[in-house]
Each structure stands twice: as C-alpha cells, then as structure tokens.
Amino acid sequence: MELFQEAMDKAKKNIQIADHMLSVTYPLVKDTKLLLAIIENIFLAYTNAMSAVLYQDRALKLIPLFKNNFESKFNIFRQRCVDRHKIDRTYIVEMQDLKELIVEHKKSPVEFVRRDRFVICSDTYKLKTINLETIKSYLNKAKLFIEEVTNVLSKNEGLFREPR
C-alpha cells in the first residue's frame, strides 16, 4: 500500500472516531472534557488527509521533499497543493484554528467546564470556549475535506496500480 493510501486510511479512521465520540459517547457520558479528544481526532483527520495529498504529489514529483512535521507539511500544502487541486481555502483556516486550539489547551494554566462548554484560559486570561455546536461544524467541515481529498487522490489512482 502506498504512503498516501495509508495516510488517507488514517484520516478516515480519525473522522470515524471523532464522529462516534460526538454522536454516541458524548451524549452517553456527558463529559465536556471529551470535546477536546474529539477536536484532536478531527485535527488528526485533517492532518492525515493533507499528508495523503502531499505524499501522492511527492510520488508524482510535483512537490519537493518536505520534513515530516506539521509546519513543513502545512506550508507546502498551502503553497503548492491547494490551488493545483482546487481545494477550498477555508479548510486551511479551519486547520489553523484547530491547531491553535490544541496548542492553547496544552499551554493553558487553567481550564474548566461551564455548563456545556469547555473553557480554556491563557496566561493573560484570554478565554477560548469549545461547545457542541462548534465541534459539530468542525466535524462536518472535516468530512467535506476528506471527501474532497478522496476525489483528488482518485484522479491519479490508475498511476499507482500494481501490474498483474
């Protein structure tokens, strides 16, 4: 299996996990801290789908070598792949938002639950809230991104088939 196919399988698995956690686990448990785990899975789905496009483009020699870290992949994806594959730029903004949210959570000295919202407080007491509606919109957008990436990958599918 090609590297891009493995990355795409991981992206689909991450989106399934996030969807299951949001639609089954969260309503059952009602633990607002689960929202963060859902966001991390959505972000991983975005990252793996982005990697799939990059790996395929690299295999086709359309882009240069890149480091295996988020920043490097994200920059090449944004600069070289989005326009070539006609991928909606709103996904880029969404990925940045999710990345910032996860980084803020890891850096935050204080976080707490208020009603059905998870609140992250920065050093300067800047508040960032996560609620169910926000996560549902992130999840729906991520599903559309994965669908779009699947279409992009399928255009060159014939080039990677094993000879019989």
N, C-alpha and C positions, 0 to 999 in steps of 0.2 A: 504494500500500500504506500502510495506517495505521501510525502510530508504534508502537503496541503490537504489531502483527504483525511489524514489523522487529525489535523487541526480543526477541520470542519466537523468531524465527528465529535470532538471535544466540545465545540461550540454548541452543537445541538444537544449534547448531554447536559451542559450547564444551563441551557434555557429550559430544558425539561425539569431539572432540579428546582430552578427558581420558580417555575410555573406551579409545580407540585407544592412547594413550600408556601406559596402565596394562596393557592386555591384550596389546599387540603390541610396542611399542617397548621398554618397561622389561625384559621377560623376555629380549629380544634383546641389549640393550646392557648391562644390569645396572649402570647408573649411578644411584646413590642420589640424586644431585642432581636427577634427573628428577622425583622425587617432589614437589619444590617447584613445578615447572612444572605438574604435574598438579593440585596444590592450587589454584594460581592460576586454572586453567581451570574448576575446579569452582566456585570463588568467583565468577568471571565469569558462569557459568551461573546461579547463584543471583541475582546482581545483575540480570542482564538479564531473567530471569523475573519478578522483583519489579517491575522497571521496566515490564514489559508490563502487569501488573495496574494499576499506578499510571497509566499512560498511558490505558488504557481507562476507568478510573474518572474520570480528569480529562476525557476526551472526553464522558463521560456526566454531567459536572458533579456528581459525588458527593464529590469532594475539592477543596480549594483548590489554587491554584498552589503549586508547590514548586521549590526550587533543584535544579539538575542536579548534585548531588553525593551521595555515598553516605549521609552522615549525615542529610541532609534527607529523602531518599527512604526510608531505613530507618525513621526516626521516624514518618513519615506512614503507611507501610505497616503498621507495628506497631500504631499507634494507631487507624487508620481502616479498614484493609482486612482484616486478619486475622480479626476477629470477623464482619464483614459477609459475607465469603466462606467462613466456617467452615474456615479454613486452620489446620492443626495448628501449635501454638506451638513445637513442638520445632524446626521449621525456622528460627525466629528465633534460637534458641540456637546452632544449627549455623552460621548466617551470622555471628554474632558471634564464634564460635570461629575460623572460617576467617579472618575479618578480623584478629583479634588475632594469629593465627599469621603472617600475611603481614607485618603491621606489626612484629612481633618479629623476623622474619627480616631486614627492611630495617634495623632499628636495631641488630641484634646485631653486636658486635665480633668474635665467634668462632663459627664453625660447623664441624662436622666430621662425618665418616662413621664410625660404629662398627658393625661387622658389616653388617646390612641395615637399619640405622636412620640417619636424618639427624638430627643433634643441633644445636639452636640454643641458644646460651649468651648470656644477657643480661649487662648491665654488672655486675649483682650476682651473677653466676654461677648464676642460676636456669636450670635446664635444661628444654628442651622437646624431646621426641623425636617424630619422624614415622616411621612404619613402614608397610609394605604393607597390613597389616590395617586400620589406622586410615583410610588413604586409600580402601580398598575400601568401608568403611562410609560415609564421606563421599560417595563417588560414588553408592552405592545410594540414600542418602537424597536426594541432589540429583536423581536420576532420578525418584523419587517426587514430589518437589516440582514438577518440571517437568510431570509428568503431572497433578498437582492443579491447577496454574496453567492448563494447557491446557483442563481441564474448566471452570474459572472463566471463561476467555475465550470458550469456545464457547457459554456460556449467552446471551451478548449478541451473538453473531455476526450474527444477522439485522438488527440495527440499523445495521450498517456496510456492508452490501452496496450495490454500485453499482446504480442503477436502469438497466434495459435499454432 
